[in-house]
């Protein structure tokens, strides 16, 4: 895949008091990595991917880079209307793209509410288009915007909802598809690739950045959590036809619209047995916090093909501050990985990427130790969907050295672990 990079550095973009997005040629765009601000290199930049969105960041003042001496500069007013306030702008990128820098800004005050639960990538303007500091992390097109036909999705979803009016899981997925535009739910109704199997209304972690459950008064959750445990028959009605018919077929327990699926392990085990009694085609996957190794062992024995372990950090202390686990510890997660590997099953790390934290030298060292000792097969490079300031405060971010840079971080991992795969999606294994 040919990658396009600019031949110059894009300029800073901002939103004026009316919400119009403008650019300021007097400053280059800046990128943020933790507490560090810099000008992205041309090789850091790609055109804003199709399907991405631009977000205005209220009460956040944009930072650019001086073309003369490369120092960060705060742009605190609209150059075209000096008495008017402005706000920073960020990109929320389409799936399969990973940030190199987050948006650069300064909070207007110390008591502003956190940003909604999205990822905020640095964006600039050059040659009539927007550019982001990011790279394509997976060539798989399964969630590309151009692969979705809205009318086809709607008609097929409505038809399926009428056909399975009493299947609560299919009805739930219909809402995920039509209300929230969930790409996995869309692909299920289109009969292709990876289909979601949410099962658990409860969780044994209290993730600060949980996208399906947030306390009142905080930033709102981005989607509704499932409020029932599906019956085995409801699960198999989704999974079996999909695995038999879909190209690149995967079904995945553990979705953004649920808690922790391992808390329903007995239901999952029965469902997997039922699925595998009807077809051996496709991949049965579990997205999980991997908190209950004995339940992982049960599911591996019943036919689970792959496990994706969600991690914000390879360091116990940072993991605990974000996940706020209930009755499990970091060693349980490592034990679950070892159980799957011993069973010769596939293990991915769903590793949340936040520039400045992910590529912090101490975090990198901890991740290398985890890889060396527990040998996951794949790292999925998923952008952290959370206000960067809120997250860094949560994990008590205190860098001892500047970050490596996300591109250098990735290159060094590939050099040290040549058998380790990198991507964005759960792979189809059979």
N, C-alpha and C positions, 0 to 999 in steps of 0.2 A: 504494500500500500504506500503510494507516494505521499509524503507529508509536505505541506506548504508552510513556509516560514516567511515573515516579512523581510524586506531589505533595509528596514529602518525600525526605530522604536516607536510604537504607537503613542499618541498623546493621551493625557488624562481625560477621563469622562466624568461628568457630574450631572446631577438633576437640579434644575432651577426651582424657584418657589412654586411654579405652576406644574411641576412634575415632568417637564420636558427634559429629555436627555440631550446634553450638549457636550462638546469637547473643547478643551482649552489648549491651543497650540503652544502656549508658553511653558508648559510642563510636560515631561514624559510621564507615562503611566508608571505607577509604583506597584510593587508586589510585596506582600507581607509574609514572613516566615516566623511565627511566634512573636517575639518582641523585636524582630529585626525587619527593616525596610530596605528595599533595594530596587534597582531598575532591572526588569527581566532582560535576559539575553534574547536575541532573535530566535535561537534554537529552542527557547522556552515557549514560544508563541505559535498558536495555530488559529485559523479563522474560527469564530464562534460557531460551534457545531449546530447543525440543523436540529430543531427540537429543543434547544436551550431557551432560557428566559433571562431577561434582565430585571433585577430587583433594585428598587430604591431603598436606601438604608436610612430610616428616620433618625434624626439626632446624631448622625455620624458625619463628620466633616472630612472631605476627601484629602488624601495626601498624594502628591506627585513627586517627581524627581527633577531637580534642576538640570537642564542640559549642560550648564557650564561646569559645575563641580560635583554632580551626582549626589548632592545632599537632599534628604527628604524635605519637602516644603508643604506646609498646610495651606490649602486654598479655602479661605474662610468666608468668601463672598463671591457673588456672581460677577465675573469681569464685565459682563454686559449690563449689569444693574447692581452697582456696588452696595446699595442699601438693602438688597434682598438676600435672604438666606439660601443656602444650597445644601444638598445632601449627597453622600457618596453613592456609587452605583456598583453592583456586583453581578456576576453571571451565575446562574444556577444551571449547570451543564447537563446536557443529555446523557443518558446512560452510556457506559463503556468509555467514559473520559475521566481522567484523574487530574486533580489540581497540582500545579507546581508552586503557585503562590495564591494566597487568599487576598481578598480586597484590602487595600490600604486606606485606613481612615483613623480618625481620633474621635473619641466620644465627646459630644458637646457638653456633657455634665456627668457626674459620678452616679446619678440615680436613675438613668434611663432603663426601661425594661429590656430584657434580652430579645434578640432577633428571633423570629420564628424558626422552626426546626428544618432548615435547609442548609445547603453548603454554599459558600460565598467566595467565588473565584475571581481573581483580579482580571479586569477587562479594560481595554483601551481602544482607540480609534485611529485608523490609518488607511489611506487609499480607498476611502469610501466604504469601509467595512469595520466591524468590531473584531478584535483579536483577544484571545484569552491565554493566560499563562497555564498551559495544560498540555496533556498528550492523550492520544487514543490508547487505552490500556487493554482493549480486547477487539479483535477484528470481527467478532461475531456480530451480526446485524439484527439479532432477534428482538432488540428493543429500539431500533432506529425509527425515528419519526416517520420516515418515508415508507416504512413497511406496514403502517397502520392506515386502513381505510375506514374512516369514522362511520360512514353509512353501512358498510358491511359489518362492522363490529356491532353496531346497534341492532341491525336486523337479526343477526345470528344470536345475539345475547337474548333479545326479546323472545325469539323462537324457542331457545333452550329453557328460558325461565317458564314459559307456558307449558312446555313438555314435562318439566320436572317441578311442578308447582309445589309439591309436598317435600321436596328435598331441600332442607334448610341450608345445607352447605352451598348448593348451587345458587340458591337465592342470595346468600351472603356474597358469593363471588360476583353475582350480577350487580350488586351495589358497588363493590370494589371497582368493577369495570366501568359502569355507566356514571357513577357519582365521582369517584376519585381518579379515574383514568389509570388504574393500576396496570402496568404493562404485562405482568404475569397473568392477571385475570383476562386481559384482552387476548393474549395468546391462547389461553385455554379455550375461550369461546371461538377463536379462529381455528382451533384444532391443530396447534403446532407447538413444537419446542417444549418449554417448561411451563407446567401447570401448578398453581398453588393449592396446598391442602391445609389451610389454617384449622387448628383443632382446640387450642387452649385459651380460655378466657382469663386464666390466672397466670401469675408469674412468681418466680422465687428470686427476682432481682428488682431493684427499684432504680433503673437506669435514669440518670439525670436527664439524658437526651432522648428518652423513650418517645417514639413517634405515635404510639397508640394510647398512652395514658400519661396525663400530666395533672398535677394538683391545681385546684382552682386558684386563679389569680396569677398563674405562671403563663408562659407562652402556650397557646393551644396545641393539643395533639393534632397531627395532620390527617388522621383518619380514625374511624371508629374501630374499636377492638371487638372481635367476635364475642358474643355473649352466651354461647352454648357450646357443649362438646358434641360434635357430630357423631351419629351412630356409624358403626362399621359399614353398614349398607350404604349410607350416604357418602362415605369416603370412597368406597369402591365404585360407586356409580360415576364418580368423577375420574378416578385414577385408571381403572381398567380400560375403558374405551380409549382414553387418551394414550396410554402406553401401547395399546395395540395398533392404533391408527396414525398417531402423530409422527412427523419426521423429527429426528433428534429428540425423541421423547424422554422427558424427565417429569417426575412429580415430586414436589418438595413440601414436607411438613416444615413449619416454622416460617411465619410470614410477618410482615410489618403490622398486620392487623390482628395480632394475637400476642399472648404472653409467651411462656416457655412450654413448648410441646412435650418435653420430657415429663412434665407433671401429668400428662395423659399417656404415659408409656404403655399401660396395659391395652388401651384402645388402639394405639399405634401398632403394637405387636400383633393384635388380632387383625387389624386392617392389612398389614404387610403380608401376613400369612394368607389372607383371603386373596389379596392381589396376586401373589406369586403362585397360588393354586390355579389361577386363571390365565396367567401369562408370564413368561420369563423375559419378555421384551422390555427394553427401556431401562431407565435408572430411577431407583427409589432413593431419594435424598432427604436428609434432615438438616435444617438450619437451626442451630441451637447455641445456648450458652455453655453447653457441655458440662453442666454442673453436677450431674448424677451419673457417675461412671458405671454403676451397677445396671442402670436403665439402658445405657449405651450398649453394654454387653448383651442384654436381653434383645435389643433391636438388631444388633449385628448377627445374633444367632437366628433370628427370624427372617433375615433376608435383606436388611438395610444395606444398600450399596455404597453410600457415601455420606460423610458428615462434614458440614461446614460450621466451623467454630467462630463465633463472633468475638472479636477482641478489639478493644480500644488501645491496649498496651500490652507489651510482654513483661511489664514490671508489676509485681503483685500489688504494690501500694497504689499505683496509678489506676490499675484495673479496679481495685476495691473502691476507690473514691468515685469512680464513674458508675460502676454497676451496682454498688451498694448491695452486695449479695446477702441473701437470707439463707442461713444454714448450709452454705458451701464455701469452699476456699479455693484459691488459685490452683493448689495441687490437685484438686478434684478434676479440674479442666485438663491438666496435663495427663492425669491417669486415664481420662476418657479418650484422649488422642492415642495414647499407647494401646488401649484396648482395641480400637479400630485398626491400628497398624498391625497389631499382632494377628488380628483376624484377616489380614491382607485386604482390607478395605481402603477406600480412597478418602483422604482427609484434606480439606481446604481450611485456610485461615481467612475469615472475612475480616480483614485488617483495616480498621477505620483510618483514613489518611487525613491528617491535618498538617500542612507544611509548618515546619518549625518545631513541632512536637514529635511527629513520626520520624523525622530525620535528625532529631537531637542525638548526639553521639552516645549518650547513655542509653537511650531507648534502642538505638541501633545495636549496641552491644548485647542488650537483653534479648532482642529478637534473634540475633545470631546464635546465642546460647540455646534458645528454645528450638530453633531449627536443627542445630547440631544434635541435640539430645532426643528430640521427639519426631523428627523427620516428616513433617507435613509434605504433601505432594504439590500443593498449589497455594499461592497467596492471591486472594482477590483484593484488588486495590480499589476500595470503596471510599468515596469522600465522606468525611464526618458531617452529618447533618445537625449542626448545632452552632450557635453563636460562638465564634472563636474566643472572645473574651471570657464568656461564661465557662467554656470548657477549660481554658487554661487556669482560671481561678479554681475550678472544681478539682483538677488534678494536682494543684499546688505546683504549677510549672515554675521551675527555677533553673534555667539553663546554666551549666557550667562552662559552656563554650558555644560559639555560633553553630547553627545547624549545618549539616553536610550539603544541603540542597537536595531536593527530591530526585532530580535526574542522577546525581552522583550516588545517592542512597541506593537507587534501583540498580545502577550499573555495578556497584560493589557487591550487592546481594547476588547478582547474576554471576559475577566472577567467583565468589566464594562458594556458591551452591549451584553448579552448572546443571544439576538434575532437577532443580526446583522450577516449577512452572509459575507463570504470572498471568493474570487475566482479570476479568471482572465478573464473569458469570459462572454458575455451576456447569461443569462439562457433562455432556452425554457420554456415558461410559460403555454402553452397549446398545 
